[in-house]
Amino acid sequence: MHACGHDGHVAIGLALAARLADCSFPGNVRLIFEAAEEGGRGAAPLVAGSAVIGVDRLLCLHLGLGLPVGTMAAGNVGFFANTKLRAVFTGRAAHAAAAPEEGRNALLGAATAVLSIHALPRFAAAATRVNVGILQGGAAPNIIPAHAELSLEVRATDGDVNEELTRRVRNVLDHAAGMHELEVSVETIGRATTADCDRALVAEVARAASTVPAFATILERHDVGASDDATLMMRAVQSQGGQATYIVVGASSPSPHHSPSFDLDEASLGPAVALLEHLVRSPMLKGANTVSASV
């Protein structure tokens, strides 16, 4: 299944590369294929590895996000900052009937943390989300679990609120371990931030979209309502004086991203390629030293 659309993104990037093989465009073009976006683990190493150094215009693109085929958004708002954590609880195994007092139940400590994390208060200053997506541990029904692991994420539409919510989650994890006399180790396994699209570049993308007949509806802003670590690349480009935007091309999925029935209408792929090609070849971007398309 498509699951989220990244197979479509790769197809778009490859088709764009094939069309640009004649090198008939101003400036330089850098195509970025980001791995591990789903876990928020792809953009940070790309930024650290200088993938966007020297980039004047960054065009990030995602399929779907609630829009139908024929609709595109040249700029987007509503990005959630995001932190993903993995917590490993370590206790002591014991026979659940013969010596329960000798055990230290790691799975019970992790379960305590799960309930407490989901009970954390929300914030007035920003929209927030918490979700424990994985909880696993134990070895047998008659053995007190000595090991448990959970993976979770927190999100907020404000970076400072996301940091505070993350701090509170870590506090819950530590104290849940303390309640049950366990050890716990916590690591950050993914992250994203908030970002703003540059209005001048949004306007350029909207003008380019108007030349693609398949786009009947062109929006200058769309509320993403989710996280994408491409925001780290956007921030990096903007910090060095460049411009960035996040484009959404509608794909008419019958259900939300990551649901079992998510799907793409593959009629969305061709127009996305045409849009990016037009932008790369456009004299509107002639002043750009390097244009980067991130998929």
C-alpha positions as a printed Julia matrix, in Angstrom:
295×3 Matrix{Float64}:
   0.0     0.0     0.0
   1.05    3.63   -0.37
   0.71    4.2     3.43
   1.68    7.9     3.31
   2.75    8.79   -0.2
   6.54    8.62   -0.1
   6.72    6.05   -2.88
   4.9     8.64   -4.97
   7.42   11.27   -3.89
  10.3     9.11   -5.08
   8.55    8.58   -8.43
   8.11   12.36   -8.77
  11.77   12.99   -7.99
  13.0    10.41  -10.48
  10.71   11.69  -13.23
  11.88   15.25  -12.54
  15.52   14.14  -12.76
  14.85   12.5   -16.12
  13.21   15.64  -17.49
  16.07   17.85  -16.28
  18.76   15.64  -17.8
  19.24   18.19  -20.62
  20.51   20.68  -17.99
  18.59   23.45  -19.74
  17.78   25.58  -16.71
  19.34   28.54  -14.91
  21.56   28.02  -11.9
  21.99   24.68  -10.18
  19.45   22.1    -9.07
  19.83   19.74   -6.13
  17.37   16.87   -5.71
  17.05   15.64   -2.13
  15.5    12.26   -1.44
  14.92   12.18    2.31
  14.98    8.77    3.96
  13.35    8.05    7.34
  10.98   11.02    7.25
   8.27    9.01    8.99
  10.36    8.74   12.13
  11.61   12.32   12.0
  15.12   10.97   11.49
  15.91   12.01    7.91
  16.27   15.79    7.75
  18.63   16.35   10.69
  21.49   14.26    9.22
  20.9    15.87    5.82
  21.27   19.32    7.36
  24.3    18.18    9.36
  25.77   16.74    6.16
  25.52   20.1     4.36
  22.73   18.99    2.0
  21.21   22.47    1.94
  24.35   24.58    2.2
  24.26   27.13   -0.63
  20.59   26.52   -1.43
  18.74   29.75   -2.26
  15.28   28.24   -2.87
  13.98   25.1    -1.18
  10.85   23.45   -2.57
   9.49   20.71   -0.28
   6.63   18.62   -1.64
   4.12   16.19   -0.14
   1.19   14.38   -1.72
  -2.28   14.22   -0.18
  -2.77   15.82    3.23
  -6.52   15.95    2.7
  -6.53   17.69   -0.68
  -8.18   16.16   -3.78
  -6.54   15.64   -7.16
  -6.65   18.92   -9.06
  -5.97   21.02   -5.97
  -2.56   22.18   -4.8
  -1.29   24.41   -2.01
   1.74   26.58   -2.7
   2.34   27.29    0.99
   1.35   25.67    4.23
   0.78   26.54    7.88
   0.01   24.58   11.02
   3.2    22.53   11.34
   3.61   20.75   14.65
   6.99   20.64   16.36
   7.56   17.0    17.23
   9.75   14.91   19.53
   9.87   11.12   19.4
  11.24    9.2    22.38
  12.1     5.6    23.17
  12.11    4.53   26.84
  13.58    1.24   28.06
  12.59    0.05   31.55
  14.76   -2.5    33.32
  13.57   -4.41   36.39
  14.1    -7.86   37.92
  12.56  -11.12   36.82
  10.96  -13.42   39.38
   8.37  -16.21   39.52
   4.96  -14.56   39.64
   3.59  -17.12   42.15
   6.55  -18.42   44.14
   8.41  -15.13   44.7
   6.47  -12.11   43.44
   8.03   -9.82   46.07
  11.47  -10.4    44.58
  10.46   -9.09   41.17
  10.53   -5.58   39.84
   7.88   -5.36   37.12
   9.24   -3.37   34.17
   6.07   -3.82   32.13
   3.92   -2.49   34.96
   6.18    0.55   35.27
   5.95    1.2    31.55
   2.16    0.81   31.63
   1.98    3.3    34.5
   3.96    5.73   32.37
   1.65    5.23   29.37
  -1.47    6.13   31.33
   0.2     9.11   33.01
   1.59   10.49   29.74
  -1.86   10.44   28.16
  -3.22   12.19   31.26
  -0.87   15.18   30.98
  -2.72   18.51   30.75
  -2.98   20.32   27.44
  -1.71   23.86   26.92
  -3.6    27.1    26.36
  -0.81   28.6    24.26
  -0.72   25.93   21.53
  -2.37   22.83   20.17
  -0.66   19.73   21.55
  -0.68   15.98   20.94
   0.73   12.96   22.77
   0.74    9.35   21.63
   2.37    6.17   22.88
   2.52    4.06   19.73
   4.48    1.02   20.98
   4.49   -0.82   24.31
   6.11   -4.22   24.59
   7.8    -6.36   27.21
   7.82   -9.57   29.17
   8.7   -13.15   28.3
   6.1   -15.49   29.83
   2.76  -15.31   31.69
   4.26  -16.65   34.93
   7.36  -14.44   34.99
   7.44  -10.88   36.28
   8.79   -8.86   33.31
  12.33   -7.59   33.73
  12.26   -5.61   30.5
   9.78   -3.27   28.78
  10.06   -0.71   26.06
   7.77    2.03   24.84
   7.98    4.51   21.98
   6.04    7.75   22.0
   5.78   11.18   20.5
   4.7    14.64   21.58
   3.7    17.49   19.28
   2.87   21.15   19.63
   2.24   24.04   17.26
   4.77   26.04   19.29
   8.39   24.92   19.7
   8.7    26.09   23.32
   5.5    24.28   24.28
   6.79   21.13   22.58
   9.99   21.35   24.65
   8.02   21.8    27.88
   5.7    18.91   27.04
   8.74   16.74   26.3
  10.23   17.69   29.67
   7.04   16.66   31.43
   6.94   13.35   29.58
  10.51   12.62   30.64
   9.53   13.47   34.2
   6.65   10.97   34.03
   8.97    8.27   32.7
  11.5     8.84   35.48
   8.91    8.81   38.25
   7.03    5.8    36.88
  10.33    3.94   37.02
  10.94    5.17   40.56
   7.5     4.02   41.74
   8.31    0.45   40.72
  12.03    0.52   41.63
  13.15    0.27   38.02
  15.87    1.76   35.89
  14.83    3.68   32.78
  16.84    5.04   29.86
  15.27    7.54   27.49
  16.57    8.57   24.06
  15.32   10.97   21.41
  14.78    9.04   18.19
  13.26   11.74   15.98
  12.3    15.39   15.85
  10.77   18.13   13.74
  10.15   21.81   14.26
   7.72   24.49   13.14
   8.31   26.57   10.02
   6.87   29.43    7.99
   6.76   29.46    4.2
   8.27   32.52    2.54
   5.48   34.55    0.95
   7.49   35.58   -2.12
   8.31   31.97   -2.95
   4.72   30.89   -2.27
   3.56   33.46   -4.82
   6.08   32.14   -7.38
   4.88   28.56   -6.84
   1.24   29.63   -7.19
   2.01   31.39  -10.48
   3.82   28.32  -11.77
   0.89   26.1   -10.76
  -1.42   28.26  -12.85
   0.45   27.04  -15.94
  -0.33   23.39  -15.16
  -3.82   22.63  -16.57
  -4.4    19.79  -14.11
  -4.56   22.21  -11.19
  -8.11   23.55  -11.12
  -7.75   24.95   -7.59
  -4.62   26.73   -6.35
  -4.35   27.62   -2.68
  -1.73   29.92   -1.24
  -2.03   28.32    2.2
  -3.23   25.05    3.64
  -3.29   23.86    7.24
  -1.06   20.78    7.39
  -2.04   19.83   10.95
   0.89   17.41   11.22
   4.67   17.26   11.51
   7.38   16.95    8.88
  11.08   17.15    9.6
  11.52   18.9     6.24
  10.9    21.91    8.48
  14.48   21.48    9.73
  15.73   21.92    6.16
  13.41   24.89    5.66
  14.76   26.59    8.77
  18.36   25.86    7.71
  17.86   27.44    4.26
  16.09   30.47    5.73
  18.82   30.95    8.34
  21.38   31.38    5.54
  19.24   33.97    3.76
  17.37   31.66    1.38
  13.66   31.06    0.87
  11.63   27.9     1.43
   8.11   26.66    0.97
   6.2    23.42    1.49
   3.98   22.38   -1.41
   1.06   19.98   -1.13
  -0.34   18.3    -4.24
  -3.79   16.78   -3.74
  -4.07   13.01   -4.19
  -7.73   12.2    -3.27
  -7.03    9.56   -0.64
 -10.23    7.93    0.64
  -8.89    8.04    4.21
  -6.21    9.84    6.24
  -2.5     9.15    6.03
  -1.36    5.95    7.77
  -4.83    4.49    8.04
  -5.19    0.97    6.56
  -7.21    2.27    3.61
  -4.98    5.23    2.69
  -4.31    5.36   -1.04
  -3.1     7.77   -3.71
  -4.78    8.62   -6.94
  -1.72    8.32   -9.16
  -3.15   11.01  -11.43
  -1.48   13.35   -8.92
   2.04   12.35   -9.95
   2.28   13.92  -13.42
   1.07   17.39  -12.4
   3.52   17.43   -9.48
   6.41   16.7   -11.86
   5.2    19.35  -14.29
   5.0    21.94  -11.51
   8.52   21.3   -10.24
   9.95   21.25  -13.77
   8.29   24.58  -14.56
   9.71   26.09  -11.36
  13.23   24.87  -12.06
  13.21   26.15  -15.64
  11.37   29.36  -14.79
  13.11   32.73  -15.25
  11.4    33.69  -11.97
  14.05   31.59  -10.22
  16.9    32.79  -12.42
  18.44   34.69   -9.53
  18.75   31.55   -7.48
  22.17   29.93   -7.33
  20.8    26.55   -6.25
  17.22   25.34   -6.22
  16.56   22.29   -4.09
  13.54   20.01   -4.51
  12.96   17.87   -1.43
  10.76   14.78   -1.7
